[in-house]
């Protein structure tokens, strides 16, 4: 009987310890402890929005080029911040602010009424 109780207690303790090591959802919003998961996911979504705008004609070639350059700048900012192996809260906040600005720019460019030449006729 004691062996069963000890085995059950050991199972509970190891399960609790294993689940505590998964820090991917530490803040409840899908962020990892260094913010990398959130930053990379958001960069990917913004790149998809630029691609979709180019494909449906709501972004001209020049607009898409400028938006992609802005995305490269954010990726470079992230790489510089990770240079020491860790993102500080301040660096993460700067990257988030740059991503907020880029998101706003994507929205404005896609809804400014400038379209690719072939879309004018549809």
Secondary structure, 3 states (H helix, E strand, C coil): CHHHHHHHHHHHHHHHHHHHCCCCCCCCCCCCCCCHHHHHHHHHHHHHHHHHHHHHCCCCHHHHHHHHHHHHHHHHHHHHHHHHCCCCHHHHHHHHHHHHHHHHHHHHHHCCCCCCHHHHHC
